[in-house]
Amino acid sequence: LSLYKTYQLELIHPSVQAYAEQYSSPEDDLLREISAFTMHNHPGAQMLSGHLQGKVLEMISCMIRPHRILEIGTFTGYSALCLARGLAAGGQLHTLELREEDAKTARAYFDRSVYNDQIILHAGDARDSLAKLEERWDLVFIDADKPAYIDYFNLVFPNVRENGFILADNIFFHGQVLEKEVKGKNAKGIQAFNDYISNRVDIEKVILTIRDGLYLVRKL
């Protein structure tokens, strides 16, 4: 069993998670190293996408073959490397990370990957970075501070191409949005985002019940 089991969210039965990972393509050596390092050294290790979700991100990216990917929330670099596998020839992935230490860790792993020249990491506040980027996004992955999800969505949506995709992570927020009364700023932020996405009519959307929930949105 992988180290990720230690932090497995309780929404998915551990046996189901283990079975799904067993019958999915394995992580490569670099992803395994990132996972092990994060689990042993980072206090927020539960934020790592992990094997199964990472493979889903990779598969979605490979299906889309994006020229431009935006990731809001780099963490230690795992998800960016998964998403980068689907990049079209000459494509780029821009990833934004607030925490300087996490950005430094991720950059060191990017430097060792075959996608080094295609991944551009921006350290600092995501809103500041987004204001400077003039790109047309094919695929966006939002996995940063939860109360700001609606803001992030509205900042990037005008620059997402028609039929482009946005993925938002943690939309169950550890199951807290399932409670009768949603408490805590993060869970409330996610619930507000889920309601906001549900009510929009200019997108198609579906919730993927993997890990802590992924919202998959297509721009009409």
N, C-alpha and C positions, 0 to 999 in steps of 0.2 A: 504494500500500500504506500502511496506517495505521502510526503510530508504535508501535503495540502489537507489530508484527512484531519489533522490536528485542529484546523481552523474551519472545517466544513460547516456550512450553514445548516441549521436543523430543518429547513424547509424540504430538503431532498433527503430521502432515506439513504444512510451511508452505504447500504448494500447496492442500491440502485446506482449511486455515484461510482462505486468501485467497479460494478459490472460495465457501466458505460465507458469508463476509462480503459478497462481491459480490452474492450472491443473497438476502441478508437486507435488511430495511428498514434504512436508514442511521440513524446517531446524529443527534440534534438538535444544534443549535449549542452549547448549554450542555454537553452530555455530551462533545462534541468538545473543548471548551475545557478541561474537567476532565482529560480524557485527556492532552492536550498539556501542560498545566501539570504534571501528575504525572510524566509521562515525562521532562520536562526538568529538574525541580527536586527530585524526591523520591528518596532513596537506595533506598527500598523500592518503586520503581515497579512491579515485577513483581507486586505484590499487587493492583493494579487489576483489577477484573473484566473490563473491556474490552468491545468492541463486541458480539461474538457471545454471550458469557455474559450480558452485560447485557440483551441482547434476550431471551434465554431466561428470565431472572428476571422481566422485564416480562411475557412471555407467560404464565408460570405465575401471576403475580399477577392478571393480567386474567382468567384462567380461573376463579380462586377468588373474585375480587371481595371481598377480605377487609375487615372492619371494623377489625381490629387486626393490625398487623404489628410484629414485633420483629426488629431486626437487632442482632447482637452483633459489633461490629467495623465502624465507620463508614468508616475510612480517610479518603479525601478526598471522599467523598460520592457517588461514581458509582453504586454499587449501590443505595443508598437511593432515589435519584431514579428508577432503573429500577423498583424495587419499588413505589414510590408511585403509579405510573401505573395500577395495578390497584385502588387503594383504592375502596371503595364510598363513596357520598355520605355525608359526615360522618365518614369513617374517619380513623384516625390511624396514623402509623408512629413507633414509638419506636426510636431507634438509639443504641447505646452505644459510646463510644470512650475508650480509656485515655489516649491521648496528647493533651495539651492543644493542641499545635500543629496536629495533624491535625483535631481537633474544630473549631478556629477556622477552618481552611481550608474544611472541609465546611459549617460554618454560613454562611459568606459565600456559598457557592454555593446553599445552600438558600434564603437570603434573596432570591435573584434568580429563583427558580423559582415556578411557579404553585402548588406544593405547600408553600409556606413555612408556612402556617398549620396544615398537617396533619403536619408532621415535627417531632418533639420530640427534641432531641439531649441526651444525658446524658453528661457528661465525667467520667472517673474509672474506678475499678475496676468491672467489669461485675457482679461479685457483689454489691457494695454497692448498685448501681443496681437490680438485679433484686429485691433484698430490699424495696425501697420501692415497686415497681410492683405494683399490684393490677388486673391486666387478664386477660381471657380471649383468648388468641391464636388467630387463624385461620391465620397463616403466620409461621414463624420462619426466619431465615437466620443460621447460625452461620459466622463467618469471622474468628476471633480467634486467640489463642494456642493452638497445637495440643495441647499436653499437657493442656489444661483442657477439651477438647471433651466428654468424658464428664460432667464436673462441670456444664458449661453445659446439656447435654442433660437431665440429671436435675433441674436447677433449674427449667427451663422446662416440662418435659413435663407435670407435674400441671396446669398452667394452659393447656395447649393443648386446644382443644375436640375433641370426638369428630369424626373425619374431618378434623381440622386437619392441617396439613403442616409439616414441619421440613426445611429444606435445610441441608446441611453442605458447605462448600467445601474444596477441596484434599485430597480423600481419596485421591489417588494420591501426594501430596507429591513432586512432580517425578519420579515414577517410583521413588522410593526404597523404597516399600512392596513393589515387585515384586522387589526383590533377595532372594537366598536368605537372607541375614542382614540384617535391618533395623537400621540404625545411626542414632545421633543422636536427641536427645530429641524433636524435632519429628516425625520419621518414626515413631519408636516410639509417640508419643502418638496419631498418626493410625491406626497399625495396631491399637493397643489399642481405639480408638474403632470402627473398622470391624468388629473381632471382636465387640465389645459389641453393636453394632447388629444384626449378622448373627444373633446368638444370642437376641435378644429375640423373643417370640412375641405380644406385644401391639401389634405394628405391622406394616404392609406396607412394603416397602422396595425400591428399585431404584437402581442406580448409573447415572448418566448420564455417558457417556464424552466429555464436553466439557471442553476446556482441561485443568485439573488434576484433573478429576473432581468430580462433585456427587453427594452421597447425597440421594435424595428419599425422605422417610419420611412415611407416613400413619398417624395414630393411630387405632386400632380402637375 
